[in-house]
Amino acid sequence: MRNAMTRSPHLFQRALLLTATLILASCGAPETGGAGADSGTAADAPGSAATGGGESGGGESGEVSYLAERIIVGDGGVLEPGRLVVRDGMITAVDSSTTGAGRSVELSGMTIMPTLVDAHVHLSTTRAGILEDLRQRASVGVSAALSLGADGPDVPLDIREEEIPGAARYLSAGRGITAPEPGRNDVPHWVTSEAEARQAVRDEAARNVDFIKVWVDDRNGQYDKLSEALYSAIIDEAHANGLPAIAHIFALEDGKGLLRAGIDAFAHGVRERDIDAEFIALAQARPEVVLVPNLPARGMPSDLGWLDGILAADQLDALAANNVANPETQEFFGIQARNLARLNEAGMTIAMGTDGNVFWAPHVEMEDMVIAGISPDERIVAASKISAELLGLDDTGVLEPGRRADFIVLGSDPLDDITNTRDIVDVYLTGARVAR
C-alpha cells in the first residue's frame, strides 16, 4: 500500500507548490482588488485607505461602522444585514443594525468575514524572508500562520513578539523531532533514545516555541520511523513543559498510536488508506484533538484565473503547465477526502493548514475541503475560529466585541460558493486596511 505510486501524487503537489514558491521569490504583494459602493465620498470607498484609517498602520482613533449585506461571524453565525463597529483596532459591536455608529462605511452587496489562520506552513528562515511571507499572507486575508518544525537555531523567532503593520502574525514550532533521516533534512532533531527525545523537547521549550512538532513517517520505507516509545516520550515531555504536540503522519496505525499516546493535533490526515472504525472511535474518545488535514492536489484542472493580478503572467504559465488531469493524483486525493468527510461526520475538530510556503494556498485548501464534503460554513469556521483556537489566539478568528478587528471584505458570498473567498475587496488587521 505504501509505495512510490501512492506517494507520488503528494510529491506532485509539493513540486507544484515549490514551483510557485520559487517563482514568487521576486514577486511583490498582490495589487488591490476592486472598489465598492461609496459611503458619501470617493475616499470612503472600499479599496481606499479612508475605510480603515491608514494603510497597514493603526486603526482610526474614532469609531467606524462597516455596513455590509452580510457578516459571517466565524462561529457559524451569519448576520444579514450586518454592522461591524471598530474603535482603536478592536471590535466594539457586531449586529444587524443598519445605522452606523461614528463614521459609516457602506459595503453594499458585500460580505464581511474573519481573516484566515493557517495552522501548517513552512516559512522562510531569514528575517527579510519571513516578513515578506507574512505580508503576502496578509494581502490575501491570512492574519496568522504557524511555521511547523523547520525553523532552525538561526531563525529569528523574536519576530513573533513584534506587531508588524500589514503582516500576518507568526508562530513557530522551532525544530521538529524525528528519527534520523540522513540525506533528507538535518534541521529537525534526530533522536534515537528516550533521553534524546526528551532533551530535544526541552531544547525547543527553552526557545519558547508555540508547539512541539513530531514526524512519524518512514518516508516510503527509506528510514526507520520514530517508535511509539519515543513519540510517547516526546508528547509526555511536551506536556510537562506546557506545550501542545502536533504530529506529521502518513499511516493509519501511526495515527492510532499517536491518539493513544496523547497527541494534541495532526498536521496531516491518514494518507495511505481509508480509516477504519477503530480510528474513528479513538478520535471520538479524544474530542479535544484537532485535525489539520492539508489535502493534496485534486488531480483535476482548476481555475487559475483568480490569480491573475496576484501572480505575473509567466508565473501563471508555470502553474498552468501542471494544471492537468492525473488519475493517480485523483486517487490519492480521494483517500484523504473520504477520511476527512468521515471524521467530520464523526465530530472530530477540523482546522485548516496548507503545508509548504505558498501564501495564497489557504483559498485552494478551503475549496478542496468543500469538495471533500465539508460545507462552506463549516469550512470558514475551521479556517478562522478553530485554527485560531488551535494556535492559542483568543483575540481573532471570530467577529465579536473585544476581539481584534481582523476581517476581510468580499465582493460576493462564500456561503454560496467557497471560491468567493478569493473575491477580496479589502483586508483589515486590527482595524487598519492592508496595502494590497
KARAKA-V925345 format. One line per field, one symbol per residue. burial: 1 if it has 9 or more other ideal C-beta (glycine too) atoms within 8 Angstrom, else 0. Layout:
burial=???
//
This chain:
burial=0100011111011111111110110000010010011010000111110011111101110011111111111100011011111110111111000001111111100111111111111111100011111111111111111111111000101011000111111111111111101000000111100001110111111010111111111100001011000111111111101011111111110111111011111111111100100011011100001111111111100001011001100011011001000101111110111111111101011111111111111111111111010101111111111111111010011111001111111111110001111011111111111101
//
